[in-house]
Amino acid sequence: MARRVHVIGAGLAGLAAAVQLQRRGAQVVLYEAAGHAGGRCRSYYDDALGTTIDNGNHFVMSGNQATLGYARAIGAADELAGPASPEFSFVDVASGRRWSVRFSPGRLPLWIFDAAARVPGTQPADYLALAPLFFAKPGRTMAQTMRCDGVLWDRLLRPLFLAALKVEPRQGTAELAAAVARETFAAGGQACRPLVAKNGLGSAFVDPALRMLQHGGATIRLGARLEKIGFAGRAAKAAAHGEAKSAVGGFVDPRERAAALTFADGTDIALEPGESVVLAVPPEAAQTLVPGMRAPNVYSAAVNAHFAVAPPHGMPPLTGLVNATAEWLYAFDARLSATASGAERLVDMPREALAKTIWAEVAQAAGLPVDPMPAWQIVSENRAAFAALPSQEMLRPAAKTRWNNLVLAGDWTATGLPATIEGAIRSGQKAADTLLNQPMN
């Protein structure tokens, strides 16, 4: 008989877990508190623009093996598009200067010796500044580990690491930045091609996964909010008496298990022997459900500005913006979208004033007239991702908990990566494999 697994949360981590479980023969029941799947990685129709937009812009790298494998598994590999060669386009909004960084196809970084391929204004020796990052010590920031200033930092490293860490990189965790660098720069040009969801995040990561799960016999319940997990074993008794114990790590007693799920609509599900749970919800929700669990508690903000205007012919799908309010400009078929990460300074700014500021920079980068400003939409998220700070890294829990049939998933768990699409997908796949690789109790 196939093992039944209840996946709580249909964000990217939950979807990745569900897909992995189904591919390995498990019977999946997927629950989502909202009326839609995707979580922080979804698409929706916006009335102001008259088109479908994403709730947050994201790009992935061709070195993100878990992401590309997931896209292939759900039949959506063609939804990710990018330049044919490994290169990034940039515009300095202050000076109007434009350039492209073109990585070498192989692992040897020959591009740094080519003035036409490397960052303008840099010399090959400048790139040695990255070397200390690969020996980063736990608990250290990037500023405590490597040089974080100069032309190379301003024109390449800061925009890339800000997109990955979601905080000002100088204060970001050096270990996480190093992990990103190892899987991109250090892996050679074949890992450095930027890819965007050309038809939206929903078409690339969410809708195909739901179709695959449904066709495979999974049960999907939207609008199903989990309110309580009932536990059995000594940990449950200790929690009932107010004796807090760690929810992760250490020896797992087979008698310790999640025993029941209670949903907001009054549905109670008793978990039979052999049934398991993947908890793929935001950290604050997980802490209300799992006693004694630590989790990140500092978040970074993101602002996305969408403009209903077709990009000029030949404009690359992704352009880095230097000396601008936003850091990255995305070109879609009938829309230009700009994203600012670590955007706490922007979320309280009047929306129209913010739109005008960003549009002026977008128009300059795209070579479009500033007036009139096209139809626009600002999408702000105060808690877009956990802040990749050393203090927060210490709070990220492992996938495995003290309950033998309960595992955690989410980009905020200990994935070894910051809060990225790759981290979310990797966490879901790891949660699924952790369950299925252990004996059924």
N, C-alpha and C positions, 0 to 999 in steps of 0.2 A: 504494500500500500504506500502511495506517495505521502511524504511528510507534508503536513499542512503548516504553513507559516503565515502569520498575520503581520502585515507590514503597515505600520501606523505612520502616515504622512506620505503624500504623493508629490513632494518636491523632487528635485533631481536625485538626491540621495535615495529616497524611497523608491523612485522609479527604477534606478539602477539596481537596487537590491531586488526588487520584484522581477525584473528582467533576468537577472542572474539566477535567481531561485527557480524561475520557470524553465530556463534553459537547462538547468541541472535536474529537472524532473520533479520539483516540489509543486504542491498545490498552493496557489497564492490567493490570499484575500487581502485586498488593498483598501485602506481607509484614508479619507482626507477630510479634515474639518471644514475646509472651504467648499464652495460649490464648484470648484475647478481644480485641476491638477497643475503642477508646475512650480508652486511656491514662489520663490524669488527669481524664477527663470521661466517666465511665461509671456505669452502674447495676448493682446485683447484689442477690440475695436474701440477707437477713440473718436467720439462725436466731433470734437473741436477740429480735428484734422481730417476726418472723413476717411480714415484708413486704419489699418491694424498696426500697432506699435508694440514694442517690448517694454516690460516694466523696468528693465535695466539693460543697457547695452553691454555686451561681453564679446571678447575675442579669445580664441584658444590658439594654441600653437601646434604645429604639425608634430612636435615631440610629445604631445599629450596622448600617450598610448591608450590609457583607459578611456578617454573621451572618444577617440577615433574608433576604438573597438566597440564601444557602446553604440555609436552612430551606425556602424556596420551591422551590428546585431539587430537593430530595430529597422534596418533598411533605409537609413536616412543619411548615408555617407555623402550623397550628392548635394545635400542641403548646406554643406560647409564649403565656402568658396574663399579664395584668396589669390594672391599673385602666383604666377607660374614658378617664379624663382624666389629664394629666401631673401626678401628685402622689406624694409620699412621706409615709408615716405614721411617726411617731416616738413613743417612750415614754422618759421619763427614769426609770430604775428607782430612782434615789435619792429622787426627789421624788414619783413617781407621775404627773407631769404628762404629758399627751398633746397632740400637735398634728400637723397635716399641712401640708406645704409644697406649695402649688399653683401650678405654673408657668403663665404665660400661653400660650394656644394659638399665638400668632404669635411672630415673632422679637424683637419689642420686649419687654423685661423689665418689663412693666407690673405684674407680680405683686409686685415689691419695694416698690411704693407702696401696696399693699393690706395693712393690718395683719392681716387675716384669712387672707391667703395666704402671707405671708412668715414667716420664723422668729420666734416670739414673743420679745420682748425686744430685737429689732433695729430699726434705723431704715434708711431708704433709703441714707443716706450710708455705712453700714457695708459695703455691697456693693461699694463702690469698692476695697475691699481686694483684690479679685480682679484688678483692672486690671493691676498689675505682672506677674502671672503670664503674661499673653499676650505679654510682651516678655522672657521668661526667656532668660538667656544659657546657652550650653552649659557643663556641668560645675557648675552651681549647684543647690543644694537648694531646696526650697520655703521653708524658714526664711530662706535668704539672699535670697529673691526677694520675698516678701510677708509680711504679718502673719499669724502662725499662732497666734493666741490670741483669746479673747473669746467671746461668746455665739454669733456666727455660725459660728465655727470649731468650737466644741464641739458645736453642735446640728445642723450640716448638713455643713460642708466636711470636717471630719476623718473622719466615717464614710464619706462617699462616696470620698474620695481614698485612705483605707486599703483599701477594697474593691478599688480599681483598682491601686494601687501595691504592695499586699501587704507594705508596710513602714510603720513610723511615718512619716506624711506629712511631718513636719518635716524628716526626713533624706532623703526621697525626691527623685527627680530632677524638677526644676521643668519641664523641657522635656516630659517624659512627662505630667505632670499637666496642663500647658497643652494638650497634644494631646487629652487626654480632655475637658477643659473646652470646647475649640473644637467638638467633635463632639456635645456635650450642651447645657450651659448656653447657649453662644453661638449655637447653632443654633436656639434657640427651643423652646417647649413640645412641639412635635411630635417632638422628638428626646429628650425627657426622661421618657418613660413607662417605668417599670421592668417588665421581663418575666421570668418564671420558667418553667422547664420543668415544666408542671403534672403530667405523668405520669413525670417523671424525665429525666435527661440522655440515657439510652439511647434513649428513645422520641423525643426531640427532635432528637438530633444523630448518633446512631450507627447504630441498627438500620435506619432508613429509607435511610441512605446505603449500607449494605451490600446491602440489597435492590436498590437502584437499580443499583449496580455489578454485582451478579450478573446481573440481568436484561439489562444492557447488554453482557454477555459478558466482564466482567473476571474474572481468576483471583485468588482470595483464598487465601493460605496463612497460617493461624494456627500458632503454635508454631514459626515459622521465624526463628531468630536469626541475623542477619548477623554473621560473625566477621571478615571481611576484604574490602576492596575492592582489587582489583589495578589498578594504573595503568600507562599507557603514555605514553612521551614523556620529555622531559628532566627533568621534575619527578620522575618515578618513579626515574630514574637518580640524581638528586641525593639523594632520600630514602634510596635504598639505600646510598649512601656517607655517610650521616649529615649531609648538607648541608640544614639546615632552610630551607624557603622558605615564604613566606606562601601560604595556601591560598585567599585571597580577594583580589579587587581586581586592578587593572592589566589589561594586554593579555592576551587569551585566545588562545593558540596553538592552531590547530585540530588540531595533532598531539598535544596534551595531552588525554588522555581516560581515563575510567574504562573498564577493559578486561574486568574479571571480578568476579564476586560469589561469595564462598565462605561457605556457611552451616554452622552448628554440626553439622548432621546429615550433613555431608560432601558436600552438593550443591554442585557448581561450575557456574556459569553464565557462559559466555563472551559478552560483549556484542558483538553484531554492529554494523557501521557503521549509524548511524541509531538505535540503541537508546540510551536515556538513563536516568538515575537521579535520583529525588527522595529525598534523605536527610532523613527527618522523624523523627528520634530525639532523645532528650534530649541536652543539650550534652556531658555526660561521655562518652556513647557515641559521639557524633559525633567527638570528639577522638581516640578510639582508632582510628577508621576513616579519618580524613582527616589526613594529615601536615601539621604546621605551622599548624593552625587554632587561633585564639584563640576563647574562649567565656566567658560569665559563669561564675563559680565560687563565688559567694556566694548562698545560698538563704534563703528565708523559710519559716516553718512555718505550718501551718494546723490548726485543731482544729474538728471538726464534732460536735455533740452531737445525737443523734436520739432522740425520745421517741414511743412508741407511744400517742398520744392524739389524738383528733379535735379540731381547733381549734374554738372557739366559732363559731356561725353569724355570718356577716358579717365575720369577721376578714380583713383584707387579706392577699393572698399574701405580701407582704413588709413587714416593720416594722423600722425602725432602732431600735437600743437604745443609749441614752446612759447613761453611768456604770454600765456593766455589763461582765461578763467577755467576752461575745460582742458583736459589733456589729450583726448582722443576724439576724432571726427569720423563718423561712419557714413558711408554713402550707400543708400539703398535705392531701389528703382524709382521711387517717387518721394523720397524723404531724405533729409540730412539730419543726423542726430549726433549730439556732442555729449560727452560724459566727463564728469568731474568726480574723482574719488577722494576720500578723506575730506569731504566737502562740508564740514561743520560750519565753516564761515559763510556758507551760501544758503543753508536751508531756511533761514529766517528772513532772507532778503525778499522784498516785494517781488512777486512773480513776474509782472510785466517788465520791471526794471532789470531783473535778471535775464529774462528772455532777450531784451534789447542788447544788453551787454554781450551775451554769448553770440547772438546773431551777427553783430558787427564783426566779431572775430571769425565766425564761420563764413560769412560772406567774403571776407578778405582771403581766407584760406582757399575757398572754392572759386574765387574770381567772379563773384556775383555782386550785383548792386545792393547796397545796404537798404535803400528805400525803393519800394515799400517793404516792410518786414512781412514775410508770408505768415499764414496761419501757423500757430505754435502751440506747444504744450510743454509744461514743465512737470516732470515726475521726480519728486524728492522722497528719499527714504532715510529717516534718521538712524535706523538700525539695519543698514544694508548688509553688514557682515561684522563678524567679531574683529576687533582691532588686533592686528598681528604684532603685538608688543611682547617683550620678554615676560612680563608679569602675567599676561594672558596665556601664553604658551604653556605655562606651568599648570594651568587649570583645565587643560583639554583632556577628557577621559578617553580611555581605550575603548575599542569596540566591545570587548568582552566584559560582562558584569559578573557579580557574585552569584547571579541566578543563572543556572545552566541553560535555560531556554530563552533568555532575553539578551539581545545585543543592541548596541547603539550604532546609528549612522548619521552622518551630517558632516558638512565641511568644517564644523566647529570641533569635531572629535580629533583624536590624535592621528592625523593622516600623514604628518611629516611635511605637509604643504600648507600654504595660507588658504584663505577662503576663496577658492577658485572653483570653476566648473570641474576641472580635473580632480580636485580634492573631494568634491561632493560625490562624483561618480565612483572614485576609488573607494570612498568610505562605504558606499552602498554595496559594492561588489565584495569588499572585505567582510562586511557584516554577513552577507549571504554565505560566503565560503566558510566563515567561522562556525556558523550553525551547521552547515551540511557536512563539514569535515569532522564533526564530533558524533559519537554514537547517539542514537535515538533513545531517550529515556522514557 
